[in-house]
Amino acid sequence: MDVRSWSPGTPGSAADGRYAEAAFRVGEVCERAGDLWTAAQWFREAAEAGRPGARLRLGAVLGRLADSLADRPDAGTPDPGVLLAEAARWLTGSPEAATPAGIGLITDMLNRQQRQAARRALENAAPR
């Protein structure tokens, strides 16, 4: 029997759709368990594999991660602004961006960015 090489990211393979769906489902499980970092990784995999709805879900999770980091910054974590920028790219590039769910998530993202800008302005204005 001939064995063919396959990896999850192999474009055009028959299993692409199944991998994308599986990655999305694992992301959902991680999100429900409160592991947003791992959920983001799996939603990113699903989005890159073309799973519908994965871009929106990834944008939402990245936004929540940015909020949590803004409340308790840590030297070892990414800048919340970087996460928000990535979230905005995934959300606006989504085919579902024009749906009510997409519009709501993009609006939330804009609000997060405004809150972050206001927070930075207050930090810079505070006497040292």
Buried (B, 14 or more C-beta within 10 A) or exposed (E): EEEEEEEBEEEEBEEBEEBBBBBBEBBBEBBEEEBBEBBBBBBBBBBBBEBBBBBBBBBBBBBBBBBEBBEEEEEEEBEBBEBBBBBBBBBBEBEBBEEEBBEEBBEBBEEBBEBBEEEEEEEEEEEE
